[in-house]
């Protein structure tokens, strides 16, 4: 499992930094929030997502900035709050 830093900014401008463990397989990405620096924001410790890397079956919107998935943005449940992930 690789550690990622996540920056999440709500529509109201609230910024939250959280840390996630992410396991990537050829078809999926499994994310789990392991720590949070702030109590305000969208992410919660223990929160989990499974993201399909198959374009046909996406519940969560994903924008990949680097091909190796070291930098990407996730919109959980296709909601408006972006979670920006970078490897640590």
Order of alpha helices (4+ residues) and beta strands (2+ residues): beta-beta-beta-beta-beta-beta-beta
